[in-house]
Amino acid sequence: MALLEDLTNRAKATYPRILLPESSDARVLEAATLLSSQKIAQVVLLDSKTDTTHGIEFINPKDEDLKLEYAKTLYERRKHKGIDLKEALDLLSNTSVFA
């Protein structure tokens, strides 16, 4: 148990921001609630919800304005590898890439 307690204390000290894309999984929601309520981490979930229950932030991956903003960033970072803006938008349809 000392290892888990040590990891928890280290996380609380830095209070990291983590994004979890699998918000439809009950286990992920339970973990997100625990992390947020115990102030272990700032939790962000990908979901269309706008509720900020337990201090959890939600980002809607279907928000077209946000998707375009992220696509432009992805394009700028990957244009040297031949990606264009349309390909960047297509890639962001995958929630793991969007995350």
C-alpha positions as CSV (number, residue, x, y, z in Angstrom):
1,M,0.0,0.0,0.0
2,A,2.9,2.3,0.6
3,L,3.6,2.5,-3.2
4,L,0.0,3.5,-4.0
5,E,0.1,6.1,-1.2
6,D,3.4,7.5,-2.4
7,L,2.1,7.8,-6.0
8,T,-1.1,9.5,-4.8
9,N,0.8,12.0,-2.7
10,R,3.2,12.7,-5.6
11,A,0.2,13.3,-7.9
12,K,-1.5,15.6,-5.4
13,A,1.7,17.6,-5.1
14,T,1.8,18.3,-8.9
15,Y,-2.0,18.1,-9.5
16,P,-1.7,17.0,-13.1
17,R,-4.3,17.6,-15.8
18,I,-5.3,14.3,-17.5
19,L,-7.6,13.6,-20.4
20,L,-9.6,10.4,-20.5
21,P,-11.3,9.7,-23.9
22,E,-13.3,6.7,-22.8
23,S,-16.0,8.6,-21.0
24,S,-18.7,6.0,-21.8
25,D,-17.0,3.4,-19.6
26,A,-18.4,3.3,-16.1
27,R,-15.0,2.4,-14.7
28,V,-13.5,5.5,-16.3
29,L,-16.3,7.7,-14.8
30,E,-15.7,6.2,-11.4
31,A,-12.0,6.8,-11.6
32,A,-12.5,10.3,-12.9
33,T,-14.8,11.1,-10.0
34,L,-12.3,9.6,-7.5
35,L,-9.3,11.5,-8.9
36,S,-11.2,14.8,-9.0
37,S,-13.0,14.5,-5.6
38,Q,-9.7,13.6,-3.8
39,K,-7.8,16.4,-5.7
40,I,-5.4,13.9,-7.1
41,A,-5.7,15.3,-10.7
42,Q,-7.7,17.7,-12.8
43,V,-9.8,15.4,-15.0
44,V,-11.0,16.1,-18.5
45,L,-13.4,13.7,-20.3
46,L,-14.3,13.6,-24.0
47,D,-18.1,13.8,-24.1
48,S,-20.9,16.0,-25.3
49,K,-22.0,16.6,-21.7
50,T,-21.6,20.1,-20.3
51,D,-22.1,19.1,-16.7
52,T,-19.1,19.8,-14.5
53,T,-20.0,17.3,-11.8
54,H,-17.3,16.8,-9.2
55,G,-15.1,19.3,-10.9
56,I,-14.7,17.2,-14.0
57,E,-14.3,19.2,-17.3
58,F,-15.9,17.9,-20.4
59,I,-14.7,18.6,-24.0
60,N,-17.1,17.8,-26.8
61,P,-15.2,16.1,-29.6
62,K,-18.1,16.8,-32.0
63,D,-17.8,20.6,-31.5
64,E,-17.0,21.7,-35.1
65,D,-15.3,24.9,-34.1
66,L,-13.0,23.1,-31.6
67,K,-12.3,20.3,-34.1
68,L,-11.3,22.9,-36.8
69,E,-9.0,24.7,-34.2
70,Y,-7.3,21.3,-33.4
71,A,-7.1,20.4,-37.0
72,K,-5.2,23.6,-37.8
73,T,-2.8,22.8,-35.0
74,L,-2.4,19.2,-36.1
75,Y,-1.8,20.4,-39.7
76,E,0.8,23.0,-38.6
77,R,2.7,20.3,-36.6
78,R,2.5,17.6,-39.4
79,K,2.5,19.5,-42.7
80,H,6.2,18.6,-43.1
81,K,5.1,15.0,-43.2
82,G,2.6,15.7,-46.1
83,I,-0.6,16.0,-44.1
84,D,-3.2,18.6,-45.3
85,L,-6.0,20.3,-43.4
86,K,-8.7,17.9,-44.7
87,E,-6.6,14.8,-43.6
88,A,-6.1,16.5,-40.2
89,L,-9.9,16.9,-39.9
90,D,-10.5,13.3,-40.9
91,L,-8.0,12.1,-38.3
92,L,-9.7,14.0,-35.6
93,S,-12.9,11.9,-36.1
94,N,-11.0,9.3,-34.1
95,T,-11.5,10.2,-30.4
96,S,-8.0,8.8,-29.5
97,V,-6.4,11.2,-32.0
98,F,-8.7,14.1,-30.9
99,A,-7.6,13.4,-27.3
